[in-house]
């Protein structure tokens, strides 16, 4: 019984012993050594003579944030492993490597050591502190000042301006055509309110915003798949892997308020003498032909063509033409234009057999891909909250089954 009692006492004491923090005092000779948290020691560059002290102090893991080229005469990885310690290398060369991807890797390393005694070092502990600050903010949700203070405990010094730049919620720059603009701007306002990040949405014909978008765009949205494909050529910085189709809207017929010509659908637009306005561009290239030719009857295409009297280059120009020329009977466009301009026209739904759907999509530039807020905004657009906002403006995730 006495032996069992002693064994029980010994087993019960093991977790308590394991929880005793490592003492960094024997490592005081390391450059810029600090102990910002239990079982975590931070420092500057190691030498071969430091490795035995790490072992005697009880360090079990070494996370090295330097590149191999910084110590050409010392193979740290081999020396640490030869001493029986676990070694990990995540090269952080400077501010340019303070990216969300590297911080995520650093977070996984810190989680992976499982609270065991660990040394994290670079050449001066400055990079260690920068990564710790960004981890505190991005992975652990700390506010900027708290995250910076945490970084300082880990050795943050000269890289603090770079860290603050990444933690300061700069405005997101979003660009795209006018069609999805009302929904996009409302979604941006909701995201901005929730995340405390300013979102600047610039819309209109591409030539009006291309030059500025080349400089600062993080998110670009489109009004159709063909438009998005054009954007991938127009904006080489746009990352094709981030393209995400969002929501659809159907083609529709806009008529004068009160529908004085009693237009009920596409068949009425094929009647000789109708005066039709269409858009040939801005994601609507070929829309009228797709509608008229949907049933494979060339006579419908001929009849529609004969009745088109105005070809606008974009929807904004079409709106001006519609307002300036009251002789126009119908405007073939998307339903969303009536939702956004309810006093401008009435909407006539196109018969299901003639109806065409095209989508709005979103993509990130390489600048946006590296910005956690830009990625979060794209995900917000695709969320249930984003879908509800777009639905208010006439967009749907999928077409209804006839």
C-alpha positions in Angstrom: 0.0 0.0 0.0 2.9 2.4 0.9 4.5 1.7 -2.6 1.2 2.4 -4.3 0.8 5.6 -2.4 4.3 6.8 -3.2 3.7 5.9 -6.9 0.5 7.9 -6.9 2.3 10.9 -5.4 5.0 10.7 -8.0 2.6 10.5 -10.9 0.5 13.3 -9.6 3.6 15.5 -9.4 4.7 15.0 -13.0 2.3 17.6 -14.6 3.2 20.1 -12.0 6.9 19.6 -12.7 6.3 19.9 -16.5 4.5 23.2 -15.9 7.5 24.8 -14.2 8.6 27.6 -16.6 12.1 27.3 -17.9 14.5 29.8 -16.3 16.2 32.1 -18.8 18.9 33.4 -16.4 21.5 30.8 -17.5 21.1 32.2 -21.0 21.8 35.8 -20.0 24.8 35.9 -22.3 22.6 35.5 -25.4 22.1 38.8 -27.2 18.8 40.6 -26.3 17.6 37.6 -24.3 14.1 37.9 -22.8 11.4 35.7 -21.4 8.1 37.1 -22.6 6.0 34.1 -21.6 6.3 30.9 -19.5 8.6 28.4 -21.3 9.4 31.0 -24.1 12.8 32.6 -24.4 13.6 35.1 -27.2 17.1 36.2 -28.2 19.3 37.3 -31.0 21.8 35.2 -33.0 23.1 31.9 -31.7 26.7 30.6 -31.9 28.0 27.0 -31.5 29.0 27.8 -27.9 25.4 28.6 -27.0 24.0 25.2 -27.8 25.2 23.4 -24.6 23.6 26.1 -22.5 20.3 25.6 -24.3 20.4 22.0 -23.4 21.4 22.5 -19.8 18.6 25.2 -19.4 16.0 22.7 -20.6 15.2 24.2 -24.0 13.6 21.5 -26.2 12.7 23.5 -29.3 14.5 26.2 -31.3 12.6 28.3 -33.8 15.1 30.2 -36.1 13.7 33.2 -38.0 17.0 33.8 -39.9 18.0 32.8 -43.4 20.8 30.3 -43.9 22.9 32.9 -45.6 23.1 35.0 -42.5 25.5 32.5 -40.8 27.5 30.9 -43.6 30.1 29.5 -41.1 27.6 28.0 -38.6 25.2 25.2 -39.4 22.7 25.9 -36.7 20.2 23.3 -37.8 22.8 20.5 -37.6 24.2 21.7 -34.3 20.8 22.0 -32.6 19.6 18.6 -33.8 22.9 17.0 -32.8 22.3 18.2 -29.3 18.9 16.4 -29.3 16.7 19.5 -29.6 14.1 20.0 -32.3 14.8 22.7 -34.9 12.5 24.8 -37.1 13.4 27.4 -39.6 11.1 30.2 -40.9 13.2 32.7 -42.7 12.0 36.3 -42.2 14.5 38.5 -44.0 12.8 41.8 -43.1 9.6 43.8 -43.4 8.8 42.3 -46.8 8.4 38.9 -45.2 5.9 40.1 -42.5 3.0 38.6 -44.5 -0.2 36.9 -43.3 1.1 33.6 -44.7 4.3 33.7 -42.7 2.5 34.8 -39.5 0.1 31.9 -40.0 3.2 29.6 -40.3 4.7 31.1 -37.2 1.4 30.6 -35.3 1.4 26.9 -36.3 5.0 26.5 -35.0 4.2 28.1 -31.7 1.1 25.9 -31.3 3.1 22.9 -32.4 5.7 23.1 -29.6 2.8 22.5 -27.2 4.0 24.8 -24.4 7.4 23.0 -24.0 10.5 25.2 -23.4 11.3 27.0 -26.6 13.8 29.5 -27.8 12.7 31.8 -30.7 15.5 33.9 -32.2 16.7 35.9 -35.1 19.8 38.1 -35.2 18.6 40.6 -32.7 15.1 39.5 -31.6 13.6 42.4 -33.6 12.1 40.0 -36.2 10.9 37.7 -33.4 9.0 40.6 -31.8 7.5 41.7 -35.2 6.1 38.2 -35.8 4.9 38.0 -32.2 3.0 41.3 -32.5 1.4 40.3 -35.8 0.5 36.9 -34.4 -1.1 38.5 -31.4 -3.2 40.7 -33.7 -4.1 38.4 -36.6 -4.2 35.0 -35.0 -5.2 35.9 -31.4 -7.4 38.9 -32.1 -5.6 41.5 -29.9 -6.0 45.2 -30.5 -3.2 47.1 -32.2 -1.6 48.6 -29.1 -1.9 45.4 -27.1 -0.3 43.5 -30.0 2.5 46.0 -30.3 3.2 45.8 -26.6 3.3 42.0 -26.8 5.8 42.4 -29.7 8.0 44.6 -27.6 8.1 41.9 -24.9 9.4 39.5 -27.6 12.0 42.0 -28.9 10.3 44.3 -31.3 12.3 47.4 -32.0 13.2 48.8 -35.5 10.4 46.9 -37.3 7.6 48.5 -35.2 6.7 51.0 -37.9 6.3 48.1 -40.4 4.2 46.2 -37.9 2.0 49.3 -37.2 1.5 49.8 -40.9 0.2 46.3 -41.2 -2.1 46.6 -38.2 -3.5 50.0 -39.1 -6.8 49.4 -40.8 -6.1 51.3 -44.0 -9.0 51.8 -46.5 -9.7 48.9 -48.8 -9.9 50.0 -52.4 -12.6 48.3 -54.5 -13.4 49.0 -58.2 -16.0 47.8 -60.7 -18.8 48.6 -63.0 -21.9 50.6 -62.2 -24.5 47.7 -62.4 -23.6 46.0 -59.2 -22.6 49.3 -57.5 -25.7 49.8 -55.3 -25.4 46.3 -53.8 -21.7 46.5 -53.5 -21.7 49.9 -51.8 -24.3 48.7 -49.2 -22.3 45.6 -48.6 -19.1 47.7 -48.2 -20.9 49.9 -45.6 -22.0 46.9 -43.6 -18.6 45.3 -43.7 -17.0 48.6 -42.7 -19.3 49.0 -39.7 -18.7 45.5 -38.5 -14.9 45.4 -39.1 -14.1 49.1 -38.4 -12.3 49.2 -41.8 -13.1 51.9 -44.4 -14.0 50.5 -47.8 -13.8 52.8 -50.7 -15.9 51.6 -53.7 -15.3 53.3 -57.0 -17.6 52.4 -59.9 -18.3 53.3 -63.5 -16.8 52.6 -66.9 -13.4 50.9 -66.6 -11.4 53.7 -68.3 -12.5 56.2 -65.6 -10.9 54.2 -62.8 -8.3 52.0 -64.4 -5.3 54.2 -63.7 -6.0 54.5 -60.0 -6.9 50.8 -59.7 -3.5 49.9 -61.2 -2.0 51.7 -58.2 -4.1 50.6 -55.2 -6.9 48.2 -56.1 -7.3 45.3 -53.7 -10.7 44.1 -54.9 -12.2 44.3 -58.4 -15.7 43.1 -59.2 -17.4 42.5 -62.5 -20.8 42.5 -64.1 -20.4 39.2 -66.1 -18.0 36.4 -66.6 -16.9 37.9 -69.9 -16.1 41.1 -68.1 -14.1 39.3 -65.5 -12.1 37.5 -68.2 -11.4 40.9 -69.8 -10.3 42.3 -66.4 -7.8 39.5 -66.0 -6.1 40.8 -69.2 -6.6 44.5 -68.4 -5.2 44.1 -64.9 -2.2 41.8 -64.9 -2.0 42.1 -61.1 -5.4 40.4 -60.7 -5.0 36.9 -59.3 -7.1 34.4 -61.4 -7.1 31.9 -58.6 -9.2 34.3 -56.5 -12.0 34.8 -59.0 -15.3 34.1 -57.3 -18.7 34.3 -59.1 -21.2 35.7 -56.6 -24.8 36.3 -57.7 -27.0 36.3 -60.8 -29.5 38.8 -62.2 -31.9 38.2 -65.0 -32.4 40.2 -68.2 -35.5 42.4 -68.2 -37.4 44.9 -70.2 -37.6 48.5 -68.9 -40.6 50.5 -70.2 -41.9 54.0 -69.6 -43.7 54.5 -66.3 -47.2 53.1 -66.6 -46.2 51.0 -69.6 -48.1 53.1 -72.2 -47.3 50.7 -75.0 -48.6 47.7 -73.0 -45.4 45.7 -73.6 -45.7 42.3 -72.0 -42.5 40.5 -73.1 -40.1 39.7 -75.8 -42.8 38.9 -78.4 -44.0 42.4 -78.1 -40.5 43.8 -78.8 -40.5 41.8 -82.1 -43.5 43.7 -83.4 -42.5 46.1 -86.2 -42.1 49.7 -85.2 -40.9 49.2 -81.6 -38.0 51.5 -80.7 -35.6 49.6 -78.5 -32.4 50.7 -76.6 -29.7 48.1 -75.9 -26.2 48.2 -74.4 -23.4 46.8 -76.5 -20.6 46.5 -73.9 -20.0 46.5 -70.1 -20.9 42.9 -69.6 -24.0 43.2 -71.9 -22.2 42.5 -75.3 -24.5 40.2 -77.3 -27.3 40.2 -74.6 -30.0 41.2 -77.1 -28.9 38.5 -79.5 -28.8 35.9 -76.8 -32.3 36.8 -75.8 -33.7 37.0 -79.4 -32.0 33.8 -80.5 -32.7 31.8 -77.4 -35.3 29.6 -79.2 -33.1 29.1 -82.3 -35.4 31.2 -84.6 -33.4 33.5 -86.9 -36.6 35.5 -87.6 -36.7 36.6 -84.0 -33.1 37.9 -84.3 -34.0 39.8 -87.5 -37.1 41.3 -86.0 -35.2 42.4 -82.8 -32.3 43.9 -84.9 -34.7 45.9 -87.0 -36.3 47.4 -83.9 -33.0 48.4 -82.2 -32.5 52.2 -82.7 -29.8 52.9 -80.1 -26.7 51.0 -79.1 -25.1 52.4 -75.9 -21.6 51.6 -75.0 -22.4 51.1 -71.3 -25.4 51.3 -68.9 -24.7 54.8 -67.8 -24.7 56.1 -71.3 -27.9 54.1 -71.9 -29.6 55.7 -68.9 -28.8 59.2 -70.3 -30.1 58.2 -73.7 -33.3 56.8 -72.2 -33.9 60.1 -70.3 -33.1 62.2 -73.3 -35.2 60.4 -75.9 -38.8 59.8 -74.8 -39.5 58.2 -78.2 -37.8 55.0 -77.0 -40.3 52.3 -76.1 -38.2 49.8 -74.3 -34.7 49.3 -72.9 -33.4 45.7 -72.8 -31.1 45.5 -69.8 -30.9 43.8 -66.3 -33.7 43.9 -63.7 -31.4 45.6 -61.2 -31.5 48.9 -63.1 -35.2 49.4 -62.3 -34.6 48.4 -58.6 -31.9 51.1 -58.4 -33.9 53.6 -60.4 -37.6 53.0 -59.6 -38.9 56.3 -61.0 -37.0 56.0 -64.2 -39.0 53.1 -65.7 -41.2 50.2 -65.0 -39.9 46.6 -65.3 -41.4 43.9 -67.5 -40.2 40.4 -66.8 -38.9 38.5 -69.8 -40.6 35.2 -70.5 -38.6 32.3 -68.9 -37.8 30.8 -72.3 -36.1 34.0 -73.4 -34.5 35.0 -70.1 -30.7 35.3 -69.8 -28.8 35.4 -66.5 -25.3 36.8 -66.0 -23.4 37.2 -62.7 -21.4 39.6 -60.7 -18.1 38.2 -59.5 -15.2 39.4 -57.4 -11.4 38.9 -57.6 -8.4 40.0 -55.6 -5.3 41.6 -56.9 -2.0 40.3 -55.5 -2.0 43.3 -53.1 -5.5 42.3 -52.0 -4.6 38.6 -51.7 -1.9 39.5 -49.1 -4.4 41.7 -47.2 -6.4 39.9 -44.6 -9.2 42.5 -44.7 -9.5 42.2 -48.5 -9.9 38.5 -48.2 -12.4 39.0 -45.4 -14.4 41.4 -47.6 -14.6 38.9 -50.5 -15.8 36.2 -48.1 -18.3 38.6 -46.6 -19.7 39.3 -50.1 -20.3 35.5 -50.5 -21.8 35.1 -47.0 -25.4 34.9 -46.0 -25.4 38.5 -44.9 -23.8 39.5 -48.3 -26.4 37.5 -50.2 -29.3 39.2 -48.3 -27.9 42.6 -49.3 -27.5 41.7 -52.9 -31.0 40.2 -52.9 -32.5 43.6 -52.0 -31.0 44.9 -55.2 -32.4 42.2 -57.5 -29.6 39.6 -57.3 -30.1 35.9 -56.7 -27.7 33.0 -56.0 -29.4 30.8 -58.5 -32.2 31.2 -61.0 -35.7 29.9 -60.0 -36.8 26.7 -61.6 -39.6 27.3 -64.1 
